[in-house]
Amino acid sequence: MLSKDSFCLETIIESIDRITEYTSGFTSADEFNNDYRNFDATMMNFMVIGEMVEKLSEDFKRKHNHIEWTKIKGFRNIVAHDYFGIDAEEVWQIIKNKIPDLKTEIEKLNF
């Protein structure tokens, strides 16, 4: 594995951990959405994740194509370019249902 790929994966894990920390005290999408600091900080970390996915080598992404790299990057683009159109419920579902699985899958890569 390239050192660049390892750095990107480490950064993705750090961002996932921050998202988990920033959202741990909330019980609903509405509650989370109304806390602009944690919401904004979370969105920034989604952008970081997308940027790191973009920096991963194509060879690495092909080798580990069970991870939805294209969807992750696509979500980053939504956050960056349609920030005020973001559906808080959709974000909440990603946080609760996709982020833990993404962390597990990346940790399995033993970088």
DSSP file (Angstrom, degrees, kcal/mol; ACC not computed):
  #  RESIDUE AA STRUCTURE BP1 BP2  ACC     N-H-->O    O-->H-N    N-H-->O    O-->H-N    TCO  KAPPA ALPHA  PHI   PSI    X-CA   Y-CA   Z-CA
    1    1 A M              0   0    0      0, 0.0     2,-0.1     0, 0.0     5,-0.0   0.000 360.0 360.0 360.0 136.1    0.0    0.0    0.0
    2    2 A L     >  -     0   0    0      1,-0.1     4,-2.0     4,-0.0     3,-0.2  -0.378 360.0-125.3 -67.0 146.9    1.3    3.4   -0.9
    3    3 A S  H  > S+     0   0    0      1,-0.2     4,-2.6     2,-0.2     5,-0.2   0.843 112.8  59.3 -62.8 -31.8    2.1    5.7    2.1
    4    4 A K  H  > S+     0   0    0      2,-0.2     4,-2.2     1,-0.2    -1,-0.2   0.907 105.3  48.5 -61.3 -41.7   -0.3    8.3    0.5
    5    5 A D  H  > S+     0   0    0      2,-0.2     4,-2.5    -3,-0.2    -2,-0.2   0.903 110.1  51.2 -65.9 -41.4   -3.1    5.7    0.7
    6    6 A S  H  X S+     0   0    0     -4,-2.0     4,-2.5     2,-0.2    -2,-0.2   0.924 109.9  50.0 -60.7 -44.6   -2.3    5.0    4.3
    7    7 A F  H  X S+     0   0    0     -4,-2.6     4,-2.3     1,-0.2    -2,-0.2   0.925 110.9  49.4 -59.9 -44.7   -2.4    8.7    5.2
    8    8 A C  H  X S+     0   0    0     -4,-2.2     4,-2.3     1,-0.2    -2,-0.2   0.913 111.6  48.4 -61.8 -43.3   -5.7    9.1    3.4
    9    9 A L  H  X S+     0   0    0     -4,-2.5     4,-2.4     2,-0.2    -1,-0.2   0.900 110.5  50.9 -65.7 -41.0   -7.2    6.1    5.3
   10   10 A E  H  X S+     0   0    0     -4,-2.5     4,-2.3     1,-0.2    -1,-0.2   0.911 111.1  49.0 -60.9 -41.9   -5.9    7.4    8.7
   11   11 A T  H  X S+     0   0    0     -4,-2.3     4,-2.3     2,-0.2    -2,-0.2   0.884 108.9  52.4 -66.7 -39.0   -7.5   10.8    7.9
   12   12 A I  H  X S+     0   0    0     -4,-2.3     4,-2.6     2,-0.2    -2,-0.2   0.929 109.6  49.2 -61.7 -45.0  -10.8    9.2    7.0
   13   13 A I  H  X S+     0   0    0     -4,-2.4     4,-2.6     1,-0.2    -2,-0.2   0.916 110.3  51.0 -60.7 -43.5  -10.8    7.3   10.3
   14   14 A E  H  X S+     0   0    0     -4,-2.3     4,-2.1     1,-0.2    -1,-0.2   0.911 111.3  48.0 -60.5 -42.4  -10.1   10.5   12.2
   15   15 A S  H  X S+     0   0    0     -4,-2.3     4,-2.6     2,-0.2    -2,-0.2   0.891 110.3  51.4 -67.1 -39.1  -12.9   12.2   10.4
   16   16 A I  H  X S+     0   0    0     -4,-2.6     4,-2.5     2,-0.2    -2,-0.2   0.926 109.6  50.6 -61.2 -44.3  -15.3    9.4   11.2
   17   17 A D  H  X S+     0   0    0     -4,-2.6     4,-2.3     1,-0.2    -2,-0.2   0.885 110.9  49.0 -61.9 -38.5  -14.3    9.5   14.8
   18   18 A R  H  X S+     0   0    0     -4,-2.1     4,-3.2     2,-0.2     5,-0.2   0.919 109.6  51.0 -67.3 -43.2  -15.0   13.3   14.9
   19   19 A I  H  X S+     0   0    0     -4,-2.6     4,-1.5     1,-0.2    -2,-0.2   0.930 111.3  49.1 -58.1 -44.6  -18.4   12.8   13.2
   20   20 A T  H  X S+     0   0    0     -4,-2.5     4,-0.9     1,-0.2    -2,-0.2   0.915 113.6  46.2 -61.3 -43.8  -19.2   10.2   15.8
   21   21 A E  H >< S+     0   0    0     -4,-2.3     3,-0.6     1,-0.2     4,-0.4   0.934 112.3  49.7 -64.4 -46.4  -18.1   12.5   18.6
   22   22 A Y  H 3< S+     0   0    0     -4,-3.2    -1,-0.2     1,-0.2    -2,-0.2   0.731 119.8  36.6 -67.7 -22.0  -20.0   15.5   17.2
   23   23 A T  H >< S+     0   0    0     -4,-1.5     3,-1.6    -5,-0.2    -1,-0.2   0.464  87.3  96.4-109.0  -3.3  -23.2   13.6   16.8
   24   24 A S  T << S+     0   0    0     -4,-0.9    -2,-0.1    -3,-0.6    -1,-0.1   0.761  81.3  54.1 -64.8 -26.4  -23.2   11.3   19.9
   25   25 A G  T 3  S+     0   0    0     -4,-0.4     2,-0.3    -3,-0.1    -1,-0.3   0.438  92.1  90.2 -88.9   2.4  -25.4   13.5   22.1
   26   26 A F    <   -     0   0    0     -3,-1.6     3,-0.1     1,-0.1    -3,-0.0  -0.716  49.6-169.8-104.1 150.5  -28.3   13.8   19.7
   27   27 A T  S    S+     0   0    0     -2,-0.3     2,-0.3     1,-0.2    -1,-0.1   0.468  70.8  25.8-113.5  -6.1  -31.3   11.6   19.4
   28   28 A S  S  > S-     0   0    0      1,-0.1     4,-2.2     0, 0.0     5,-0.2  -0.982  74.5-112.3-153.2 163.0  -32.8   12.8   16.1
   29   29 A A  H  > S+     0   0    0     -2,-0.3     4,-3.0     2,-0.2     5,-0.2   0.888 116.7  52.5 -63.1 -40.5  -32.0   14.5   12.8
   30   30 A D  H  > S+     0   0    0      2,-0.2     4,-1.8     1,-0.2    -1,-0.2   0.925 109.3  48.1 -64.0 -44.7  -33.9   17.6   13.8
   31   31 A E  H  4 S+     0   0    0      1,-0.2     4,-0.5     2,-0.2    -1,-0.2   0.927 115.3  45.8 -60.7 -45.2  -32.1   18.0   17.1
   32   32 A F  H >< S+     0   0    0     -4,-2.2     3,-1.3     1,-0.2     7,-0.3   0.923 111.1  52.2 -62.9 -46.2  -28.8   17.5   15.3
   33   33 A N  H 3< S+     0   0    0     -4,-3.0    -1,-0.2     1,-0.3    -2,-0.2   0.809 104.4  57.5 -62.5 -31.1  -29.7   20.0   12.5
   34   34 A N  T 3< S+     0   0    0     -4,-1.8     2,-1.0    -5,-0.2    -1,-0.3   0.593  90.1  76.1 -79.3  -9.9  -30.6   22.7   15.1
   35   35 A D    <>  -     0   0    0     -3,-1.3     4,-2.7    -4,-0.5     5,-0.2  -0.765  66.7-175.0 -99.6  88.1  -27.2   22.6   16.6
   36   36 A Y  H  > S+     0   0    0     -2,-1.0     4,-2.8     1,-0.2     5,-0.3   0.793  75.1  55.5 -61.0 -32.2  -25.4   24.5   13.9
   37   37 A R  H  > S+     0   0    0      2,-0.2     4,-2.6     1,-0.2    -1,-0.2   0.966 114.4  37.8 -66.2 -50.4  -21.9   24.1   15.4
   38   38 A N  H  > S+     0   0    0      2,-0.2     4,-2.2     1,-0.2    -2,-0.2   0.882 117.7  51.9 -68.4 -36.8  -22.0   20.3   15.5
   39   39 A F  H  X S+     0   0    0     -4,-2.7     4,-2.5    -7,-0.3    -2,-0.2   0.956 113.0  44.1 -62.7 -49.7  -23.9   20.1   12.2
   40   40 A D  H  X S+     0   0    0     -4,-2.8     4,-2.2    -5,-0.2    -2,-0.2   0.907 113.4  50.8 -62.3 -42.4  -21.3   22.4   10.4
   41   41 A A  H  X S+     0   0    0     -4,-2.6     4,-1.7    -5,-0.3    -1,-0.2   0.893 111.1  49.4 -63.0 -39.0  -18.4   20.5   12.0
   42   42 A T  H  X S+     0   0    0     -4,-2.2     4,-1.9     2,-0.2    -2,-0.2   0.924 109.5  50.8 -65.2 -44.8  -19.9   17.2   10.9
   43   43 A M  H  X S+     0   0    0     -4,-2.5     4,-1.9     1,-0.2    -2,-0.2   0.884 107.3  54.3 -62.4 -37.6  -20.4   18.4    7.4
   44   44 A M  H  X S+     0   0    0     -4,-2.2     4,-2.1     1,-0.2    -1,-0.2   0.897 107.5  50.3 -62.7 -39.1  -16.8   19.6    7.2
   45   45 A N  H  X S+     0   0    0     -4,-1.7     4,-2.3     2,-0.2    -1,-0.2   0.825 105.9  55.2 -71.3 -30.4  -15.6   16.2    8.2
   46   46 A F  H  X S+     0   0    0     -4,-1.9     4,-2.2     2,-0.2    -1,-0.2   0.889 108.1  50.3 -63.8 -37.5  -17.8   14.6    5.5
   47   47 A M  H  X S+     0   0    0     -4,-1.9     4,-2.4     2,-0.2    -2,-0.2   0.911 108.5  51.4 -65.5 -41.3  -16.0   16.9    3.0
   48   48 A V  H  X S+     0   0    0     -4,-2.1     4,-2.5     2,-0.2     5,-0.2   0.924 108.7  51.6 -60.9 -44.2  -12.6   15.8    4.4
   49   49 A I  H  X S+     0   0    0     -4,-2.3     4,-2.2     1,-0.2    -1,-0.2   0.938 110.9  48.0 -58.2 -47.0  -13.6   12.1    3.9
   50   50 A G  H  X S+     0   0    0     -4,-2.2     4,-1.9     1,-0.2    -1,-0.2   0.881 110.8  50.9 -62.4 -38.8  -14.6   12.9    0.3
   51   51 A E  H  X S+     0   0    0     -4,-2.4     4,-1.4     2,-0.2    -1,-0.2   0.897 110.2  49.3 -65.6 -40.1  -11.4   14.7   -0.3
   52   52 A M  H  X S+     0   0    0     -4,-2.5     4,-1.0     2,-0.2    -2,-0.2   0.872 107.9  53.9 -68.6 -35.9   -9.3   11.8    1.0
   53   53 A V  H >< S+     0   0    0     -4,-2.2     3,-0.7     1,-0.2    -1,-0.2   0.912 106.8  52.7 -61.3 -41.3  -11.3    9.3   -1.1
   54   54 A E  H 3< S+     0   0    0     -4,-1.9    -1,-0.2     1,-0.2    -2,-0.2   0.841 108.2  51.3 -62.4 -33.3  -10.4   11.5   -4.1
   55   55 A K  H 3< S+     0   0    0     -4,-1.4    -1,-0.2    -5,-0.1    -2,-0.2   0.630  84.8 106.3 -82.8 -14.3   -6.7   11.3   -3.2
   56   56 A L  S << S-     0   0    0     -4,-1.0   -51,-0.1    -3,-0.7    -3,-0.0  -0.366  84.3 -99.7 -62.4 145.4   -6.6    7.5   -2.8
   57   57 A S     >  -     0   0    0      1,-0.1     4,-2.2   -55,-0.1     5,-0.2  -0.339  22.3-125.8 -65.7 148.0   -4.8    5.8   -5.7
   58   58 A E  H  > S+     0   0    0      1,-0.2     4,-2.5     2,-0.2     5,-0.2   0.872 111.9  56.6 -62.2 -36.8   -7.0    4.4   -8.4
   59   59 A D  H  > S+     0   0    0      2,-0.2     4,-2.3     1,-0.2    -1,-0.2   0.920 107.0  48.3 -60.3 -44.6   -5.2    1.0   -7.9
   60   60 A F  H  > S+     0   0    0      1,-0.2     4,-1.6     2,-0.2    -2,-0.2   0.930 111.9  48.7 -62.1 -46.4   -6.2    1.0   -4.3
   61   61 A K  H  < S+     0   0    0     -4,-2.2    -1,-0.2     1,-0.2     6,-0.2   0.882 112.2  48.9 -64.1 -38.2   -9.8    1.9   -5.0
   62   62 A R  H >< S+     0   0    0     -4,-2.5     3,-1.0     1,-0.2    -1,-0.2   0.907 110.2  51.4 -64.8 -41.1  -10.0   -0.9   -7.6
   63   63 A K  H 3< S+     0   0    0     -4,-2.3    -1,-0.2     1,-0.3    -2,-0.2   0.808 119.9  35.5 -66.2 -29.6   -8.5   -3.4   -5.3
   64   64 A H  T >< S+     0   0    0     -4,-1.6     3,-1.6    -5,-0.2    -1,-0.3  -0.374  72.4 144.4-120.3  50.9  -11.0   -2.5   -2.6
   65   65 A N  T <   +     0   0    0     -3,-1.0    -1,-0.1     1,-0.3    -2,-0.1   0.458  53.1  84.0 -76.7   0.6  -14.1   -1.8   -4.7
   66   66 A H  T 3  S+     0   0    0     -3,-0.1     2,-0.4     2,-0.1    -1,-0.3   0.674  79.0  79.5 -72.2 -16.2  -16.5   -3.3   -2.1
   67   67 A I  S <  S-     0   0    0     -3,-1.6     2,-2.4    -6,-0.2     3,-0.2  -0.788  93.6-122.5 -90.9 135.3  -16.3    0.1   -0.5
   68   68 A E     >  +     0   0    0     -2,-0.4     4,-2.2     1,-0.2     5,-0.2  -0.406  46.2 160.8 -80.9  67.7  -18.6    2.7   -2.3
   69   69 A W  H  > S+     0   0    0     -2,-2.4     4,-2.5     1,-0.2    -1,-0.2   0.877  71.7  52.8 -57.2 -42.1  -15.8    5.2   -3.1
   70   70 A T  H  > S+     0   0    0     -3,-0.2     4,-2.4     1,-0.2    -1,-0.2   0.899 110.0  47.4 -65.1 -41.2  -17.9    6.9   -5.8
   71   71 A K  H  > S+     0   0    0      2,-0.2     4,-2.3     1,-0.2    -1,-0.2   0.884 110.8  52.2 -66.9 -37.8  -20.9    7.4   -3.5
   72   72 A I  H  X S+     0   0    0     -4,-2.2     4,-1.8     2,-0.2    -2,-0.2   0.944 112.6  44.3 -63.3 -47.5  -18.7    8.8   -0.7
   73   73 A K  H  X S+     0   0    0     -4,-2.5     4,-1.8     1,-0.2    -2,-0.2   0.887 111.5  55.1 -63.9 -38.8  -17.1   11.3   -3.1
   74   74 A G  H  X S+     0   0    0     -4,-2.4     4,-1.8     1,-0.2    -1,-0.2   0.883 105.6  51.3 -62.2 -39.2  -20.6   12.1   -4.5
   75   75 A F  H  X S+     0   0    0     -4,-2.3     4,-2.5     1,-0.2    -1,-0.2   0.891 106.0  55.5 -66.1 -37.8  -21.8   12.9   -1.0
   76   76 A R  H  X S+     0   0    0     -4,-1.8     4,-2.6     1,-0.2    -1,-0.2   0.910 106.5  51.3 -57.5 -42.1  -18.9   15.2   -0.5
   77   77 A N  H  X S+     0   0    0     -4,-1.8     4,-2.6     2,-0.2     5,-0.3   0.878 108.5  50.6 -65.3 -38.0  -19.9   17.1   -3.7
   78   78 A I  H  X S+     0   0    0     -4,-1.8     4,-2.4     2,-0.2    -2,-0.2   0.943 112.3  47.0 -62.8 -46.9  -23.5   17.5   -2.4
   79   79 A V  H  < S+     0   0    0     -4,-2.5     4,-0.2     1,-0.2    -2,-0.2   0.915 117.7  42.7 -61.0 -43.2  -22.2   18.9    0.9
   80   80 A A  H  < S+     0   0    0     -4,-2.6     3,-0.2    -5,-0.2    -1,-0.2   0.866 126.2  28.7 -72.8 -37.2  -19.8   21.3   -0.9
   81   81 A H  H  < S+     0   0    0     -4,-2.6    -2,-0.2    -5,-0.2    -3,-0.2   0.597 129.9  31.7-107.3 -12.6  -22.0   22.5   -3.7
   82   82 A D    ><  +     0   0    0     -4,-2.4     3,-2.0    -5,-0.3     4,-0.3  -0.198  69.1 146.9-136.1  44.3  -25.6   22.3   -2.2
   83   83 A Y  G >  S+     0   0    0      1,-0.3     3,-1.2    -3,-0.2    -1,-0.1   0.850  73.9  48.1 -53.0 -43.2  -24.9   22.9    1.4
   84   84 A F  G 3  S+     0   0    0      1,-0.3    -1,-0.3    -3,-0.1    -5,-0.1   0.550 108.9  56.0 -80.4  -4.9  -28.2   24.7    2.0
   85   85 A G  G <  S+     0   0    0     -3,-2.0    -1,-0.3    -7,-0.2    -2,-0.2   0.291  76.9 129.1-103.6   8.2  -30.2   22.0    0.3
   86   86 A I    <   -     0   0    0     -3,-1.2     2,-0.8    -4,-0.3     3,-0.1  -0.428  58.7-132.0 -68.6 134.4  -28.9   19.2    2.5
   87   87 A D     >  -     0   0    0      1,-0.2     4,-2.2    -2,-0.2     3,-0.3  -0.798  11.2-156.3 -87.9 110.8  -31.5   16.9    3.9
   88   88 A A  H  > S+     0   0    0     -2,-0.8     4,-2.6     1,-0.2    -1,-0.2   0.838  92.8  54.8 -59.7 -34.6  -30.8   16.6    7.6
   89   89 A E  H  > S+     0   0    0      2,-0.2     4,-2.3     1,-0.2    -1,-0.2   0.902 107.6  49.3 -66.6 -40.1  -32.7   13.3    7.9
   90   90 A E  H  > S+     0   0    0     -3,-0.3     4,-2.1     2,-0.2    -2,-0.2   0.924 112.2  48.1 -63.6 -44.0  -30.6   11.8    5.0
   91   91 A V  H  X S+     0   0    0     -4,-2.2     4,-2.6     1,-0.2    -2,-0.2   0.920 110.4  52.2 -60.9 -43.9  -27.4   13.0    6.8
   92   92 A W  H  X S+     0   0    0     -4,-2.6     4,-2.5     1,-0.2    -1,-0.2   0.902 108.7  50.0 -60.2 -42.5  -28.6   11.5   10.0
   93   93 A Q  H  X>S+     0   0    0     -4,-2.3     4,-2.8     2,-0.2     5,-0.5   0.885 110.3  50.3 -65.2 -38.8  -29.3    8.2    8.4
   94   94 A I  I  X>S+     0   0    0     -4,-2.1     5,-2.4     3,-0.2     4,-2.0   0.925 111.5  48.9 -62.8 -44.2  -25.8    8.2    6.8
   95   95 A I  I  <5S+     0   0    0     -4,-2.6    -2,-0.2     3,-0.2    -1,-0.2   0.919 119.8  36.7 -61.5 -44.8  -24.3    8.9   10.2
   96   96 A K  I  <5S+     0   0    0     -4,-2.5    -2,-0.2    -5,-0.2    -1,-0.2   0.836 131.7  24.2 -79.6 -33.6  -26.3    6.1   12.0
   97   97 A N  I  <5S+     0   0    0     -4,-2.8     4,-0.2    -5,-0.2    -3,-0.2   0.734 129.1  28.8-109.5 -26.5  -26.2    3.5    9.2
   98   98 A K  I  X<S+     0   0    0     -4,-2.0     4,-2.6    -5,-0.5     5,-0.2   0.817 106.7  62.6-106.5 -40.1  -23.3    4.0    6.9
   99   99 A I  H  ><S+     0   0    0     -5,-2.4     4,-2.4     1,-0.2     5,-0.2   0.906 103.5  49.2 -60.4 -45.8  -20.5    5.7    8.9
  100  100 A P  H  > S+     0   0    0      0, 0.0     4,-2.1     0, 0.0    -1,-0.2   0.914 113.7  47.6 -61.3 -39.2  -20.0    2.8   11.4
  101  101 A D  H  > S+     0   0    0     -4,-0.2     4,-2.7     2,-0.2    -2,-0.2   0.896 109.7  52.8 -66.6 -39.9  -19.8    0.3    8.6
  102  102 A L  H  X S+     0   0    0     -4,-2.6     4,-2.5     2,-0.2     5,-0.2   0.927 109.2  49.3 -61.1 -44.3  -17.4    2.4    6.6
  103  103 A K  H  X S+     0   0    0     -4,-2.4     4,-2.6     1,-0.2    -1,-0.2   0.932 111.5  49.3 -60.8 -45.1  -15.1    2.6    9.7
  104  104 A T  H  X S+     0   0    0     -4,-2.1     4,-1.6     1,-0.2    -2,-0.2   0.925 111.8  48.3 -59.7 -46.2  -15.2   -1.2   10.1
  105  105 A E  H  < S+     0   0    0     -4,-2.7     4,-0.4     1,-0.2    -1,-0.2   0.900 113.1  47.2 -63.6 -41.3  -14.4   -1.8    6.4
  106  106 A I  H >< S+     0   0    0     -4,-2.5     3,-1.4     1,-0.2     5,-0.3   0.904 109.2  53.7 -69.0 -40.2  -11.5    0.6    6.4
  107  107 A E  H >< S+     0   0    0     -4,-2.6     3,-1.4     1,-0.3    -1,-0.2   0.827 100.4  62.1 -63.7 -29.8  -10.1   -0.8    9.7
  108  108 A K  T 3< S+     0   0    0     -4,-1.6    -1,-0.3     1,-0.2    -2,-0.2   0.685  87.2  74.3 -66.3 -17.3  -10.2   -4.3    8.1
  109  109 A L  T <  S-     0   0    0     -3,-1.4    -1,-0.2    -4,-0.4    -2,-0.2   0.592  93.3-142.4 -75.4  -9.2   -7.7   -3.0    5.4
  110  110 A N    <         0   0    0     -3,-1.4    -3,-0.1    -4,-0.2    -2,-0.1   0.920 360.0 360.0  49.8  56.7   -4.9   -3.1    8.0
  111  111 A F              0   0    0     -5,-0.3    -1,-0.1    -4,-0.1  -101,-0.1   0.449 360.0 360.0 -87.4 360.0   -3.1    0.0    6.9
